Amino acid sequence: MKAFLLAAGEGTRLRPLIDRVPKCLVEEFLDNGSYRLEIKTFYEEKLLGSAGTIGINEDFVPLGRQKALIKKSI
């Protein structure tokens, strides 16, 4: 079974921070200390904590615009 992780959305609450970088890279972008914000990302070891239980053995995330920046980062 495959899982499709919806990680989309316009991110209107993060503008203007996401004008130059995708949402998933905002924390990395802010590391220069020029903004007084604390944004943390997190990663789940297991998809929803139950991926194996329900038989998911392959997952993928749609990257959308600026996918080259995301791929370069990972």
C-alpha positions as a Markdown table, in Angstrom:
| # | Residue | x | y | z |
|---|---|---|---|---|
| 1 | Met | 0.0 | 0.0 | 0.0 |
| 2 | Lys | 1.2 | 3.5 | -0.8 |
| 3 | Ala | 0.7 | 6.7 | 1.3 |
| 4 | Phe | 0.4 | 10.1 | -0.2 |
| 5 | Leu | 1.3 | 12.8 | 2.3 |
| 6 | Leu | -0.5 | 16.0 | 1.7 |
| 7 | Ala | 2.0 | 18.7 | 2.6 |
| 8 | Ala | 0.5 | 21.4 | 0.4 |
| 9 | Gly | -1.1 | 24.7 | 1.1 |
| 10 | Glu | -0.2 | 28.3 | 0.2 |
| 11 | Gly | 1.4 | 29.1 | 3.6 |
| 12 | Thr | -0.3 | 32.5 | 3.8 |
| 13 | Arg | 0.5 | 32.9 | 7.5 |
| 14 | Leu | 4.2 | 32.5 | 6.7 |
| 15 | Arg | 4.5 | 35.3 | 4.2 |
| 16 | Pro | 6.8 | 37.1 | 3.4 |
| 17 | Leu | 9.2 | 34.4 | 4.8 |
| 18 | Ile | 8.2 | 31.9 | 2.1 |
| 19 | Asp | 8.5 | 34.2 | -0.8 |
| 20 | Arg | 12.0 | 33.0 | -1.4 |
| 21 | Val | 12.0 | 29.5 | 0.1 |
| 22 | Pro | 9.5 | 26.7 | 0.4 |
| 23 | Lys | 7.7 | 26.2 | 3.8 |
| 24 | Cys | 9.7 | 23.1 | 4.7 |
| 25 | Leu | 13.0 | 25.0 | 4.5 |
| 26 | Val | 11.9 | 28.1 | 6.5 |
| 27 | Glu | 13.7 | 26.9 | 9.7 |
| 28 | Glu | 16.9 | 26.4 | 7.8 |
| 29 | Phe | 16.5 | 29.8 | 6.1 |
| 30 | Leu | 16.0 | 31.6 | 9.5 |
| 31 | Asp | 19.1 | 30.1 | 11.1 |
| 32 | Asn | 21.0 | 33.3 | 10.2 |
| 33 | Gly | 19.3 | 35.1 | 13.2 |
| 34 | Ser | 18.0 | 38.1 | 11.3 |
| 35 | Tyr | 14.4 | 37.3 | 12.3 |
| 36 | Arg | 13.1 | 37.1 | 15.8 |
| 37 | Leu | 11.0 | 34.0 | 15.2 |
| 38 | Glu | 11.2 | 30.4 | 16.4 |
| 39 | Ile | 10.0 | 27.9 | 13.9 |
| 40 | Lys | 10.5 | 24.2 | 14.4 |
| 41 | Thr | 9.9 | 21.3 | 12.1 |
| 42 | Phe | 9.5 | 17.8 | 13.2 |
| 43 | Tyr | 9.7 | 14.4 | 11.5 |
| 44 | Glu | 7.8 | 11.3 | 12.4 |
| 45 | Glu | 9.8 | 8.1 | 12.4 |
| 46 | Lys | 6.7 | 6.1 | 11.4 |
| 47 | Leu | 4.0 | 7.6 | 9.3 |
| 48 | Leu | 1.2 | 8.6 | 11.7 |
| 49 | Gly | 2.8 | 6.2 | 14.1 |
| 50 | Ser | 0.9 | 3.3 | 12.5 |
| 51 | Ala | 2.1 | 3.0 | 8.9 |
| 52 | Gly | 3.4 | -0.6 | 9.4 |
| 53 | Thr | 0.2 | -1.6 | 11.2 |
| 54 | Ile | -2.1 | -0.6 | 8.3 |
| 55 | Gly | 0.3 | -2.0 | 5.7 |
| 56 | Ile | 1.9 | 1.2 | 4.2 |
| 57 | Asn | 5.3 | 0.3 | 2.8 |
| 58 | Glu | 5.9 | 3.2 | 0.4 |
| 59 | Asp | 5.2 | 6.9 | 1.0 |
| 60 | Phe | 5.8 | 10.1 | -1.0 |
| 61 | Val | 5.3 | 13.8 | -0.6 |
| 62 | Pro | 4.4 | 16.2 | -3.4 |
| 63 | Leu | 7.0 | 18.9 | -3.5 |
| 64 | Gly | 5.3 | 21.5 | -5.6 |
| 65 | Arg | 7.0 | 24.7 | -6.6 |
| 66 | Gln | 10.7 | 25.2 | -5.7 |
| 67 | Lys | 11.2 | 21.4 | -5.7 |
| 68 | Ala | 14.8 | 21.9 | -6.8 |
| 69 | Leu | 15.6 | 23.8 | -3.5 |
| 70 | Ile | 14.0 | 21.0 | -1.4 |
| 71 | Lys | 15.9 | 18.3 | -3.3 |
| 72 | Lys | 19.2 | 20.2 | -2.9 |
| 73 | Ser | 18.6 | 20.6 | 0.9 |
| 74 | Ile | 18.1 | 16.8 | 1.4 |
